[in-house]
Amino acid sequence: MRYFWNKAKDPKPRSFFDTGTDDVWYWPLDAYLSGDMLYVSLLAVRNKPGATSTDAFGFEITGTKLATISNPHDLPNKWRIQIRDLSDARLWLGVSIVPEGNDLIWYTQVSEGEGRGYMTAVRVARDKVGNPSNAWQHLAENGQWAPGLPGSDAAHVITQAISEMSVRYHPSIKKWVALSTGPEFPSPRAVIREADSPLGPWSAPETILEFPEMKPANPGYDKDTFCYAVKEHIEFAENKILLTYACNSTVIAKAVNNMSIYRPKVVILDLPK
């Protein structure tokens, strides 16, 4: 694993996917590599009106974008990146992107207000992913695919609003596995759901990991620390679950001064029997 910074030696380094302004920034979701093209779904985020620099949740989502990288096999600091609009703030497209046949299924959060909503699914043909605006289909309540992005008829594939998760197939157990934090916020745990299809129906969430950083009995515990961003990386582990998560603090000064908080944590677990 190698890490790359954007303008690492610059006195004012920038985000890797840079908007060119400090008022709006991008958070990568999932990605899809197709030969010589890499596609990355990005949440577009801005400062919440009236928020102060000490407010850990002083942001709001404005929609999603699609980053297209035409030379992904070069070093990332040499990438040629183009970014286009995908959706407005109601749809968080590409929380997890799942190849299935000739299509890509995009797990999508339908936002119904802060912390509220559900997960639905949209799809696009693989050969249309570079310009999907007129090629979307959404999964409707009747279980059929309908043209366009989701509306009020969207299927509730998972009833939890999840901003970061992974959906991946495990051949050894012949199951699809969805990993995320639990439905509570802040959630002290990572949960697993299983299904025979990438669209479910999903089993009830079961705890697969309790975050040690959020256990009061553990050394270094801080009541302001919370954990999130659970994602699986099947390319690094065979017949196991390799997941990462991150922790942060509701007190920004603590995240700035404690370098052990805001960094990826890696955990390897056995697959469920």
Backbone as CSV, one residue per row, in Angstrom:
resi,resn,N_x,N_y,N_z,CA_x,CA_y,CA_z,C_x,C_y,C_z
1,MET,0.855,-1.189,0.000,0.000,0.000,0.000,0.888,1.235,0.000
2,ARG,0.639,2.138,-0.931,1.373,3.386,-1.003,0.388,4.546,-0.893
3,TYR,0.843,5.615,-0.261,-0.018,6.765,-0.029,0.516,7.981,-0.780
4,PHE,-0.388,8.795,-1.290,-0.011,9.959,-2.073,-0.740,11.193,-1.556
5,TRP,0.007,12.270,-1.408,-0.567,13.561,-1.032,-0.615,14.452,-2.268
6,ASN,-1.597,15.321,-2.303,-1.673,16.333,-3.350,-0.836,17.536,-2.917
7,LYS,0.224,17.842,-3.676,1.120,18.957,-3.344,1.671,18.807,-1.927
8,ALA,2.266,17.643,-1.662,2.711,17.309,-0.301,3.698,18.326,0.259
9,LYS,4.560,18.895,-0.579,5.593,19.809,-0.085,5.173,21.269,-0.168
10,ASP,3.950,21.499,-0.591,3.447,22.867,-0.668,3.131,23.366,0.739
11,PRO,3.409,24.639,1.038,3.059,25.179,2.371,1.568,25.076,2.675
12,LYS,0.737,25.013,1.618,-0.708,24.884,1.805,-1.208,23.708,0.975
13,PRO,-1.019,22.476,1.451,-1.460,21.301,0.683,-2.973,21.311,0.501
14,ARG,-3.418,20.636,-0.573,-4.830,20.627,-0.921,-5.377,19.203,-0.856
15,SER,-6.687,19.093,-0.819,-7.327,17.785,-0.922,-6.944,17.125,-2.240
16,PHE,-6.929,15.789,-2.254,-6.526,15.092,-3.477,-7.492,15.403,-4.616
17,PHE,-8.797,15.242,-4.379,-9.809,15.687,-5.337,-10.181,17.116,-4.926
18,ASP,-9.596,18.071,-5.591,-9.639,19.460,-5.128,-10.718,20.248,-5.865
19,THR,-11.533,20.971,-5.115,-12.555,21.829,-5.724,-12.009,23.206,-6.065
20,GLY,-10.828,23.543,-5.548,-10.255,24.862,-5.786,-10.758,25.925,-4.844
21,THR,-11.606,25.545,-3.890,-12.124,26.486,-2.903,-12.172,25.806,-1.549
22,ASP,-12.130,26.597,-0.487,-12.228,26.041,0.864,-13.675,25.930,1.329
23,ASP,-14.595,26.441,0.549,-16.011,26.423,0.945,-16.713,25.136,0.539
24,VAL,-16.179,24.443,-0.460,-16.764,23.187,-0.948,-15.638,22.177,-1.086
25,TRP,-15.921,20.922,-0.691,-14.917,19.879,-0.816,-15.599,18.556,-1.138
26,TYR,-14.773,17.560,-1.481,-15.295,16.252,-1.886,-14.879,15.186,-0.889
27,TRP,-15.801,14.248,-0.648,-15.496,13.028,0.111,-15.706,11.827,-0.821
28,PRO,-14.654,11.075,-1.142,-14.825,9.903,-2.009,-15.716,8.852,-1.359
29,LEU,-16.544,8.224,-2.193,-17.367,7.101,-1.753,-16.742,5.825,-2.315
30,ASP,-17.391,5.141,-3.248,-16.822,3.931,-3.828,-16.310,4.242,-5.235
31,ALA,-15.662,3.241,-5.847,-15.052,3.447,-7.165,-15.208,2.188,-8.001
32,TYR,-14.986,2.353,-9.307,-15.056,1.229,-10.248,-13.967,1.400,-11.284
33,LEU,-13.147,0.356,-11.445,-12.067,0.368,-12.421,-12.475,-0.476,-13.617
34,SER,-12.424,0.127,-14.805,-12.772,-0.562,-16.040,-11.636,-0.367,-17.030
35,GLY,-10.743,-1.343,-17.111,-9.622,-1.239,-18.038,-8.756,-0.041,-17.739
36,ASP,-8.766,0.922,-18.658,-7.946,2.114,-18.513,-8.732,3.312,-18.001
37,MET,-9.883,3.064,-17.385,-10.693,4.153,-16.846,-11.071,3.846,-15.402
38,LEU,-10.941,4.841,-14.548,-11.337,4.720,-13.145,-12.424,5.741,-12.870
39,TYR,-13.512,5.281,-12.238,-14.640,6.148,-11.904,-14.809,6.174,-10.390
40,VAL,-14.886,7.375,-9.826,-14.995,7.537,-8.378,-16.199,8.420,-8.071
41,SER,-17.092,7.908,-7.224,-18.226,8.711,-6.771,-17.766,9.607,-5.621
42,LEU,-18.159,10.883,-5.675,-17.732,11.865,-4.684,-18.945,12.551,-4.063
43,LEU,-18.990,12.603,-2.737,-19.965,13.468,-2.078,-19.449,14.897,-2.140
44,ALA,-20.291,15.813,-2.536,-19.947,17.234,-2.513,-20.463,17.831,-1.204
45,VAL,-19.567,18.479,-0.481,-19.855,18.959,0.874,-19.518,20.446,0.961
46,ARG,-20.290,21.176,1.750,-19.973,22.587,1.957,-20.176,22.942,3.431
47,ASN,-19.647,24.089,3.806,-19.848,24.576,5.168,-21.319,24.890,5.396
48,LYS,-21.816,24.474,6.532,-23.203,24.766,6.883,-23.315,26.244,7.260
49,PRO,-24.322,26.949,6.744,-24.466,28.367,7.084,-24.524,28.573,8.603
50,GLY,-23.712,29.501,9.091,-23.702,29.812,10.517,-22.810,28.930,11.353
51,ALA,-22.230,27.879,10.756,-21.357,26.991,11.519,-20.031,27.677,11.830
52,THR,-19.452,27.320,12.958,-18.155,27.875,13.338,-17.059,26.859,13.049
53,SER,-15.824,27.282,13.124,-14.688,26.407,12.832,-14.500,25.329,13.891
54,THR,-15.180,25.445,15.017,-15.069,24.433,16.071,-16.224,23.430,16.045
55,ASP,-17.121,23.565,15.080,-18.283,22.672,14.985,-17.914,21.461,14.143
56,ALA,-17.793,20.289,14.779,-17.382,19.070,14.068,-18.405,18.643,13.019
57,PHE,-19.641,19.061,13.175,-20.690,18.699,12.214,-21.217,19.936,11.486
58,GLY,-20.332,20.902,11.283,-20.723,22.140,10.628,-20.660,22.061,9.114
59,PHE,-21.197,20.978,8.547,-21.170,20.780,7.098,-22.509,20.245,6.628
60,GLU,-22.743,20.306,5.332,-23.944,19.724,4.745,-23.615,19.216,3.346
61,ILE,-24.357,18.182,2.924,-24.145,17.559,1.625,-24.925,18.333,0.562
62,THR,-24.267,18.603,-0.573,-24.950,19.316,-1.654,-25.277,18.405,-2.832
63,GLY,-24.742,17.182,-2.849,-25.011,16.258,-3.944,-23.835,15.339,-4.175
64,THR,-23.853,14.653,-5.309,-22.734,13.781,-5.655,-22.186,14.153,-7.027
65,LYS,-20.896,13.875,-7.188,-20.181,14.113,-8.443,-19.540,12.804,-8.888
66,LEU,-19.120,12.762,-10.144,-18.395,11.611,-10.674,-17.037,12.071,-11.167
67,ALA,-15.984,11.515,-10.558,-14.628,11.769,-11.032,-14.244,10.673,-12.013
68,THR,-13.768,11.061,-13.191,-13.307,10.123,-14.213,-11.807,10.315,-14.391
69,ILE,-11.046,9.243,-14.177,-9.593,9.291,-14.305,-9.207,8.474,-15.533
70,SER,-8.586,9.114,-16.502,-8.292,8.466,-17.782,-6.946,7.753,-17.797
71,ASN,-6.135,7.931,-16.756,-4.828,7.266,-16.689,-4.588,6.687,-15.292
72,PRO,-5.489,5.815,-14.810,-5.414,5.352,-13.418,-4.191,4.502,-13.097
73,HIS,-3.515,3.973,-14.113,-2.360,3.122,-13.850,-1.075,3.935,-13.680
74,ASP,-1.152,5.244,-13.911,-0.030,6.122,-13.599,-0.034,6.442,-12.106
75,LEU,1.049,7.047,-11.626,1.075,7.473,-10.229,-0.070,8.453,-9.985
76,PRO,-0.763,8.339,-8.841,-1.931,9.199,-8.607,-1.650,10.698,-8.723
77,ASN,-0.443,11.135,-8.388,-0.171,12.563,-8.515,-0.042,13.001,-9.973
78,LYS,-0.099,12.033,-10.903,-0.076,12.331,-12.338,-1.448,12.135,-12.984
79,TRP,-2.440,11.781,-12.199,-3.757,11.480,-12.763,-4.367,12.691,-13.469
80,ARG,-5.062,12.384,-14.558,-5.892,13.376,-15.253,-7.339,13.140,-14.814
81,ILE,-7.892,14.108,-14.118,-9.196,13.939,-13.470,-10.203,14.913,-14.064
82,GLN,-11.345,14.390,-14.469,-12.479,15.223,-14.886,-13.645,14.928,-13.952
83,ILE,-14.389,15.962,-13.584,-15.478,15.806,-12.617,-16.760,16.369,-13.216
84,ARG,-17.840,15.576,-13.097,-19.147,16.014,-13.599,-20.202,15.799,-12.518
85,ASP,-21.334,16.472,-12.653,-22.437,16.341,-11.704,-23.130,14.994,-11.857
86,LEU,-23.573,14.434,-10.727,-24.401,13.232,-10.744,-25.799,13.496,-10.202
87,SER,-25.897,14.071,-8.988,-27.217,14.216,-8.356,-27.205,15.385,-7.397
88,ASP,-28.423,15.753,-6.946,-28.532,16.792,-5.930,-28.413,16.172,-4.536
89,ALA,-28.699,16.953,-3.505,-28.442,16.530,-2.132,-29.343,15.397,-1.666
90,ARG,-30.445,15.149,-2.363,-31.371,14.105,-1.903,-30.810,12.709,-2.129
91,LEU,-29.975,12.529,-3.151,-29.454,11.206,-3.495,-27.937,11.196,-3.327
92,TRP,-27.447,10.248,-2.526,-26.009,10.069,-2.344,-25.625,8.827,-3.137
93,LEU,-25.324,9.033,-4.410,-25.093,7.938,-5.348,-23.698,7.326,-5.163
94,GLY,-23.647,5.996,-5.150,-22.360,5.328,-5.155,-21.747,5.107,-3.797
95,VAL,-22.573,5.022,-2.745,-22.034,4.668,-1.433,-21.282,3.336,-1.532
96,SER,-21.835,2.405,-2.305,-21.111,1.200,-2.704,-21.490,0.895,-4.148
97,ILE,-20.494,0.525,-4.957,-20.712,0.241,-6.377,-20.416,-1.234,-6.626
98,VAL,-21.400,-1.948,-7.189,-21.326,-3.401,-7.294,-21.467,-3.823,-8.754
99,PRO,-20.437,-4.401,-9.377,-20.601,-4.946,-10.727,-21.511,-6.176,-10.705
100,GLU,-22.452,-6.216,-11.632,-23.388,-7.343,-11.717,-23.777,-7.514,-13.175
101,GLY,-23.239,-8.574,-13.808,-23.518,-8.773,-15.218,-22.970,-7.623,-16.044
102,ASN,-23.801,-7.084,-16.925,-23.388,-5.958,-17.769,-23.642,-4.605,-17.115
103,ASP,-24.100,-4.626,-15.863,-24.485,-3.392,-15.177,-23.614,-3.132,-13.958
104,LEU,-23.705,-1.902,-13.473,-23.157,-1.520,-12.188,-24.313,-1.102,-11.297
105,ILE,-24.428,-1.740,-10.142,-25.446,-1.363,-9.163,-24.824,-0.360,-8.196
106,TRP,-25.491,0.771,-8.033,-25.002,1.829,-7.147,-25.907,1.888,-5.917
107,TYR,-25.383,1.423,-4.776,-26.132,1.614,-3.537,-26.174,3.106,-3.234
108,THR,-27.365,3.600,-2.958,-27.607,5.030,-2.894,-28.421,5.368,-1.656
109,GLN,-27.944,6.356,-0.908,-28.753,6.830,0.214,-29.754,7.858,-0.287
110,VAL,-31.014,7.647,0.062,-32.042,8.654,-0.154,-32.160,9.443,1.145
111,SER,-31.740,10.694,1.116,-31.696,11.508,2.327,-33.056,12.144,2.595
112,GLU,-33.526,11.983,3.818,-34.797,12.576,4.236,-34.587,13.539,5.401
113,GLY,-33.451,14.193,5.405,-33.100,15.087,6.503,-31.902,14.540,7.241
114,GLU,-31.341,15.332,8.115,-30.103,14.981,8.786,-30.218,13.664,9.548
115,GLY,-29.432,12.667,9.114,-29.418,11.376,9.793,-30.611,10.489,9.479
116,ARG,-31.490,10.920,8.572,-32.682,10.142,8.258,-32.702,9.786,6.775
117,GLY,-33.249,8.618,6.487,-33.355,8.177,5.103,-33.244,6.675,5.003
118,TYR,-32.907,6.172,3.816,-32.812,4.731,3.591,-31.915,4.486,2.388
119,MET,-31.562,3.211,2.194,-30.730,2.842,1.058,-31.605,2.247,-0.044
120,THR,-31.362,2.722,-1.263,-32.005,2.145,-2.425,-30.924,1.761,-3.428
121,ALA,-31.322,1.320,-4.607,-30.348,0.893,-5.618,-30.707,1.494,-6.964
122,VAL,-29.691,1.956,-7.655,-29.835,2.360,-9.045,-28.797,1.583,-9.851
123,ARG,-28.978,1.524,-11.143,-27.997,0.828,-11.968,-27.795,1.563,-13.280
124,VAL,-26.652,1.270,-13.892,-26.322,1.820,-15.202,-25.488,0.778,-15.927
125,ALA,-25.644,0.685,-17.220,-24.832,-0.247,-18.000,-23.362,0.139,-17.871
126,ARG,-22.503,-0.866,-17.813,-21.074,-0.595,-17.631,-20.519,0.327,-18.709
127,ASP,-21.003,0.187,-19.935,-20.465,1.011,-21.017,-21.054,2.418,-21.035
128,LYS,-21.956,2.708,-20.079,-22.548,4.037,-19.988,-22.071,4.797,-18.754
129,VAL,-21.199,4.189,-17.947,-20.871,4.769,-16.652,-20.153,6.107,-16.791
130,GLY,-19.436,6.326,-17.885,-18.740,7.591,-18.050,-19.667,8.774,-18.249
131,ASN,-20.888,8.519,-18.719,-21.879,9.577,-18.944,-23.264,9.002,-18.648
132,PRO,-23.571,8.799,-17.353,-24.770,8.017,-17.003,-26.065,8.807,-16.942
133,SER,-26.043,10.113,-17.175,-27.194,10.952,-16.853,-28.496,10.487,-17.491
134,ASN,-28.446,9.961,-18.714,-29.673,9.524,-19.391,-29.835,8.005,-19.385
135,ALA,-28.986,7.318,-18.615,-28.987,5.854,-18.656,-29.349,5.213,-17.322
136,TRP,-29.667,6.020,-16.306,-29.975,5.456,-14.991,-31.281,4.658,-15.014
137,GLN,-31.300,3.607,-14.205,-32.534,2.915,-13.844,-32.542,2.788,-12.322
138,HIS,-33.717,2.825,-11.739,-33.805,2.662,-10.284,-34.707,1.484,-9.939
139,LEU,-34.409,0.875,-8.810,-35.213,-0.250,-8.333,-36.467,0.292,-7.660
140,ALA,-37.618,-0.086,-8.192,-38.893,0.402,-7.670,-39.422,-0.527,-6.574
141,GLU,-40.449,-0.041,-5.881,-41.036,-0.811,-4.779,-41.557,-2.164,-5.233
142,ASN,-41.972,-2.271,-6.491,-42.512,-3.540,-6.994,-41.426,-4.529,-7.391
143,GLY,-40.136,-4.155,-7.154,-39.034,-5.057,-7.459,-38.561,-5.000,-8.890
144,GLN,-39.154,-4.123,-9.704,-38.769,-3.984,-11.102,-37.871,-2.758,-11.286
145,TRP,-37.067,-2.799,-12.338,-36.238,-1.636,-12.669,-37.048,-0.654,-13.493
146,ALA,-36.985,0.620,-13.109,-37.722,1.673,-13.793,-36.728,2.725,-14.294
147,PRO,-37.043,3.416,-15.375,-36.098,4.389,-15.922,-35.912,5.593,-15.010
148,GLY,-34.710,6.175,-15.042,-34.427,7.403,-14.307,-33.956,7.164,-12.888
149,LEU,-33.633,8.254,-12.219,-33.199,8.195,-10.821,-34.391,8.004,-9.895
150,PRO,-34.166,7.562,-8.646,-35.278,7.216,-7.751,-36.154,8.407,-7.405
151,GLY,-37.450,8.116,-7.315,-38.420,9.073,-6.814,-39.137,8.466,-5.609
152,SER,-40.395,8.821,-5.450,-41.156,8.324,-4.309,-41.445,6.830,-4.398
153,ASP,-41.223,6.246,-5.584,-41.494,4.823,-5.762,-40.268,3.959,-5.478
154,ALA,-39.197,4.543,-4.965,-37.942,3.812,-4.790,-38.078,2.690,-3.765
155,ALA,-37.456,1.562,-4.067,-37.421,0.437,-3.125,-36.535,0.784,-1.939
156,HIS,-36.966,0.367,-0.748,-36.162,0.528,0.457,-35.355,-0.761,0.622
157,VAL,-34.158,-0.789,0.051,-33.350,-2.011,0.062,-32.791,-2.279,1.452
158,ILE,-32.334,-1.227,2.130,-31.933,-1.285,3.540,-32.576,-0.085,4.217
159,THR,-33.219,-0.299,5.343,-34.014,0.768,5.957,-33.176,1.730,6.791
160,GLN,-31.877,1.561,6.815,-30.979,2.452,7.531,-30.368,3.450,6.548
161,ALA,-30.241,4.706,6.957,-29.513,5.699,6.153,-28.025,5.498,6.403
162,ILE,-27.266,5.141,5.356,-25.853,4.811,5.515,-25.046,5.643,4.533
163,SER,-24.160,6.469,5.053,-23.353,7.325,4.182,-22.092,6.626,3.713
164,GLU,-21.620,5.619,4.451,-20.423,4.882,4.063,-20.622,3.411,4.405
165,MET,-20.441,2.537,3.410,-20.624,1.109,3.614,-19.971,0.375,2.445
166,SER,-19.989,-0.953,2.503,-19.528,-1.759,1.373,-20.490,-2.915,1.165
167,VAL,-20.687,-3.267,-0.098,-21.436,-4.465,-0.485,-20.518,-5.284,-1.387
168,ARG,-20.181,-6.503,-0.957,-19.225,-7.326,-1.699,-19.670,-8.788,-1.672
169,TYR,-19.241,-9.539,-2.693,-19.599,-10.952,-2.793,-18.451,-11.815,-2.295
170,HIS,-18.811,-12.847,-1.482,-17.831,-13.796,-0.952,-18.110,-15.179,-1.541
171,PRO,-17.311,-15.609,-2.520,-17.555,-16.908,-3.153,-17.495,-18.078,-2.181
172,SER,-16.658,-17.980,-1.148,-16.468,-19.127,-0.254,-17.722,-19.453,0.537
173,ILE,-18.584,-18.463,0.782,-19.839,-18.725,1.494,-21.049,-18.511,0.591
174,LYS,-20.767,-18.132,-0.681,-21.830,-17.887,-1.669,-22.860,-16.883,-1.147
175,LYS,-22.356,-15.810,-0.551,-23.219,-14.777,0.018,-22.687,-13.390,-0.326
176,TRP,-23.619,-12.462,-0.462,-23.281,-11.055,-0.505,-23.217,-10.541,0.930
177,VAL,-22.244,-9.698,1.199,-22.020,-9.193,2.556,-22.043,-7.669,2.518
178,ALA,-22.867,-7.077,3.366,-22.915,-5.626,3.517,-22.382,-5.269,4.901
179,LEU,-21.386,-4.404,4.938,-20.800,-3.959,6.206,-21.028,-2.468,6.377
180,SER,-21.360,-2.071,7.604,-21.561,-0.653,7.907,-21.512,-0.490,9.422
181,THR,-21.664,0.731,9.884,-21.911,0.936,11.308,-23.359,0.564,11.618
182,GLY,-23.666,0.463,12.894,-25.029,0.150,13.307,-25.972,1.317,13.069
183,PRO,-27.272,1.087,13.221,-28.253,2.134,12.918,-28.265,3.289,13.911
184,GLU,-27.695,3.104,15.110,-27.664,4.194,16.078,-26.524,5.166,15.740
185,PHE,-26.614,6.412,16.234,-25.518,7.361,16.040,-25.276,8.138,17.327
186,PRO,-24.019,8.220,17.757,-22.881,7.506,17.164,-22.966,6.013,17.469
187,SER,-22.564,5.199,16.510,-22.654,3.749,16.681,-21.341,3.203,17.233
188,PRO,-21.394,2.369,18.268,-20.165,1.799,18.833,-19.740,0.508,18.158
189,ARG,-20.345,0.178,16.994,-20.112,-1.153,16.436,-20.201,-1.150,14.916
190,ALA,-19.575,-2.160,14.340,-19.754,-2.478,12.924,-20.714,-3.646,12.829
191,VAL,-21.592,-3.613,11.822,-22.589,-4.671,11.673,-22.467,-5.314,10.298
192,ILE,-22.941,-6.544,10.212,-22.922,-7.306,8.970,-24.347,-7.695,8.604
193,ARG,-24.641,-7.619,7.322,-25.871,-8.150,6.749,-25.485,-9.106,5.633
194,GLU,-26.305,-10.134,5.410,-26.017,-11.106,4.358,-27.227,-11.252,3.446
195,ALA,-26.947,-11.629,2.187,-28.033,-11.832,1.221,-27.552,-12.772,0.126
196,ASP,-28.509,-13.361,-0.570,-28.191,-14.222,-1.707,-28.074,-13.426,-3.001
197,SER,-28.512,-12.170,-2.972,-28.499,-11.300,-4.144,-27.894,-9.966,-3.738
198,PRO,-27.249,-9.251,-4.658,-26.711,-7.937,-4.292,-27.788,-6.919,-3.927
199,LEU,-29.054,-7.258,-4.206,-30.162,-6.366,-3.880,-30.950,-6.836,-2.665
200,GLY,-30.467,-7.882,-1.998,-31.206,-8.413,-0.865,-32.234,-9.443,-1.305
201,PRO,-33.171,-9.771,-0.419,-33.383,-9.173,0.902,-32.236,-9.477,1.866
202,TRP,-31.922,-8.480,2.684,-30.813,-8.573,3.611,-31.255,-9.101,4.964
203,SER,-30.373,-9.838,5.596,-30.626,-10.293,6.961,-30.585,-9.100,7.910
204,ALA,-31.080,-9.303,9.116,-31.019,-8.245,10.130,-29.552,-7.964,10.482
205,PRO,-29.213,-6.727,10.806,-27.819,-6.409,11.126,-27.366,-7.114,12.405
206,GLU,-26.182,-7.711,12.346,-25.592,-8.359,13.514,-24.218,-7.758,13.779
207,THR,-23.904,-7.565,15.037,-22.622,-6.969,15.403,-21.479,-7.892,15.024
208,ILE,-20.496,-7.340,14.303,-19.314,-8.110,13.930,-18.057,-7.559,14.610
209,LEU,-18.136,-6.297,15.084,-16.999,-5.666,15.752,-17.509,-4.547,16.647
210,GLU,-16.982,-4.495,17.862,-17.207,-3.353,18.741,-15.955,-2.487,18.709
211,PHE,-16.117,-1.213,18.439,-14.962,-0.331,18.306,-14.279,-0.161,19.666
212,PRO,-13.023,-0.574,19.791,-12.357,-0.449,21.097,-12.216,1.001,21.545
213,GLU,-12.133,1.927,20.590,-11.987,3.344,20.949,-13.215,3.893,21.660
214,MET,-14.358,3.207,21.524,-15.591,3.706,22.135,-16.000,2.915,23.369
215,LYS,-15.103,2.050,23.850,-15.381,1.278,25.061,-14.815,2.014,26.274
216,PRO,-15.663,2.423,27.223,-15.189,3.203,28.368,-14.104,2.512,29.188
217,ALA,-14.082,1.181,29.193,-13.111,0.471,30.016,-11.707,0.444,29.408
218,ASN,-11.575,0.816,28.146,-10.280,0.711,27.479,-9.402,1.926,27.744
219,PRO,-8.080,1.711,27.835,-7.153,2.838,28.000,-7.271,3.814,26.829
220,GLY,-7.195,5.093,27.124,-7.281,6.100,26.081,-8.692,6.467,25.686
221,TYR,-9.696,5.867,26.336,-11.088,6.189,25.995,-11.367,7.673,26.197
222,ASP,-12.109,8.241,25.268,-12.542,9.634,25.359,-13.995,9.683,24.919
223,LYS,-14.841,10.256,25.725,-16.277,10.284,25.433,-16.592,11.039,24.151
224,ASP,-15.674,11.876,23.686,-15.921,12.653,22.478,-15.520,11.918,21.199
225,THR,-14.870,10.757,21.332,-14.439,9.998,20.154,-15.589,9.150,19.623
226,PHE,-15.775,9.181,18.316,-16.769,8.321,17.676,-16.142,7.709,16.431
227,CYS,-16.665,6.546,16.027,-16.084,5.804,14.905,-17.137,5.587,13.815
228,TYR,-16.675,5.399,12.601,-17.579,5.340,11.444,-16.788,4.840,10.232
229,ALA,-17.359,4.989,9.027,-16.680,4.697,7.750,-16.240,3.240,7.648
230,VAL,-17.109,2.317,8.028,-16.794,0.888,7.916,-16.887,0.466,6.449
231,LYS,-15.799,-0.129,5.953,-15.778,-0.613,4.571,-14.919,-1.867,4.490
232,GLU,-15.333,-2.791,3.611,-14.591,-4.030,3.419,-13.691,-3.935,2.193
233,HIS,-12.562,-4.657,2.248,-11.586,-4.655,1.154,-11.243,-6.105,0.816
234,ILE,-12.102,-6.731,0.003,-11.945,-8.167,-0.257,-10.694,-8.475,-1.059
235,GLU,-10.127,-7.485,-1.743,-8.938,-7.742,-2.554,-7.703,-8.045,-1.705
236,PHE,-7.778,-7.766,-0.392,-6.624,-7.963,0.484,-6.745,-9.190,1.375
237,ALA,-7.840,-9.912,1.325,-8.011,-11.047,2.234,-8.874,-12.103,1.571
238,GLU,-8.391,-13.330,1.586,-9.137,-14.451,1.021,-9.774,-15.245,2.154
239,ASN,-11.068,-15.492,2.043,-11.815,-16.256,3.050,-11.796,-15.590,4.417
240,LYS,-11.616,-14.289,4.436,-11.671,-13.502,5.659,-12.461,-12.226,5.375
241,ILE,-12.735,-11.478,6.416,-13.257,-10.126,6.261,-12.160,-9.165,6.691
242,LEU,-11.681,-8.356,5.760,-10.744,-7.298,6.090,-11.493,-5.984,5.951
243,LEU,-11.666,-5.301,7.066,-12.407,-4.047,7.041,-11.550,-2.922,7.602
244,THR,-11.886,-1.729,7.182,-11.291,-0.534,7.767,-12.401,0.329,8.337
245,TYR,-12.024,1.128,9.322,-12.925,2.152,9.834,-12.064,3.323,10.293
246,ALA,-12.703,4.422,10.600,-11.988,5.600,11.085,-12.699,6.130,12.314
247,CYS,-11.977,6.875,13.122,-12.560,7.540,14.279,-12.278,9.037,14.190
248,ASN,-13.095,9.784,14.868,-12.964,11.235,14.881,-13.385,11.713,16.258
249,SER,-13.388,13.005,16.454,-13.802,13.567,17.735,-14.794,14.684,17.492
250,THR,-15.762,14.786,18.380,-16.706,15.896,18.299,-16.041,17.212,18.697
251,VAL,-14.861,17.113,19.290,-14.065,18.303,19.632,-12.905,18.371,18.637
252,ILE,-12.971,19.304,17.690,-12.007,19.334,16.596,-10.575,19.435,17.103
253,ALA,-10.341,20.177,18.172,-8.979,20.337,18.697,-8.382,18.995,19.099
254,LYS,-9.208,18.078,19.569,-8.693,16.761,19.950,-8.256,15.970,18.722
255,ALA,-9.021,16.060,17.631,-8.645,15.353,16.404,-7.365,15.933,15.815
256,VAL,-7.180,17.246,15.953,-5.984,17.899,15.424,-4.747,17.514,16.234
257,ASN,-4.889,17.434,17.539,-3.725,17.236,18.417,-3.410,15.785,18.705
258,ASN,-4.373,14.889,18.509,-4.146,13.467,18.794,-4.061,12.714,17.471
259,MET,-2.833,12.416,17.030,-2.635,11.796,15.727,-3.081,10.336,15.669
260,SER,-3.467,9.754,16.783,-3.922,8.362,16.782,-5.410,8.246,16.459
261,ILE,-6.123,9.369,16.402,-7.577,9.292,16.203,-7.936,9.193,14.728
262,TYR,-7.626,10.218,13.972,-8.177,10.363,12.628,-7.280,9.687,11.607
263,ARG,-7.289,8.360,11.611,-6.484,7.587,10.670,-7.166,6.233,10.477
264,PRO,-6.941,5.568,9.345,-7.623,4.297,9.108,-7.193,3.225,10.099
265,LYS,-8.143,2.452,10.570,-7.904,1.277,11.405,-8.225,0.041,10.574
266,VAL,-7.383,-0.970,10.682,-7.557,-2.197,9.889,-7.846,-3.365,10.821
267,VAL,-8.867,-4.139,10.493,-9.255,-5.301,11.299,-9.509,-6.484,10.361
268,ILE,-9.003,-7.656,10.728,-9.258,-8.895,9.965,-10.086,-9.831,10.829
269,LEU,-11.201,-10.279,10.299,-12.149,-11.116,11.040,-12.467,-12.367,10.249
270,ASP,-12.917,-13.407,10.956,-13.397,-14.606,10.284,-14.750,-14.329,9.659
271,LEU,-15.002,-14.974,8.543,-16.337,-14.922,7.961,-17.331,-15.625,8.863
272,PRO,-18.582,-15.182,8.864,-19.594,-15.879,9.668,-19.785,-17.314,9.172
273,LYS,-20.078,-18.206,10.087,-20.299,-19.613,9.722,-21.625,-19.757,8.991
